[in-house]
Amino acid sequence: METNGIQKDSAAWLFFVKMCFAVALAAVGVGIFFLPADYWAKGYMAMGTLFLTGSSFMLSKTMRDEHEAQKLINQIQDAKNEKILKEYDSA
């Protein structure tokens, strides 16, 4: 769905995405909890999972921000080009 040039996701899609994330994180947590290993190994796995999850969020946000910035730069460049073409056409 797109409103005023801004893409918005449906409520159902947002719910689905959040639930998938929660179920996946819970499944990994349960798997680590029932892992037949010492507590230090379970702690290491849990810490790695948390760092990987945080890094994934940071990576996706950074890539989205970079894409949005590039989109804005391209829109500005297109506007400048249109202005130059209009000035050239009227001359």
NORCORWO-V388086 format. One line per field, one symbol per residue. ss: DSSP state (H for helix, E for strand, - for the rest). phi: phi as a letter, one per 20 degrees, with the letter a starting at -180 (. if undefined). burial: b if it has 9 or more other ideal C-beta (glycine too) atoms within 8 Angstrom, else e. A space follows every 50 residues. Layout:
ss: ???
phi: ???
burial: ???
This chain:
ss: -EE--EE---HHHHHHHHHHHHHHHHHHHHHHH-----HHHHHHHHHHHH HHHHHHHHHHHHHHHHHHHHHHHHHHHHHHHHHHHHHHHH-
phi: .cclmdfceffffffffffgfffffffffffffeffbfffffffffffff fffffffffffffffffffffffffffffffffffffffff
burial: eeeeeeeeeeeeebeebeeeeeeebeebbeebeebeeeeebbeebbeebe eebeeeeeeeeeeeeeeeeeeeeeeeeeeeeeeeeeeeeee
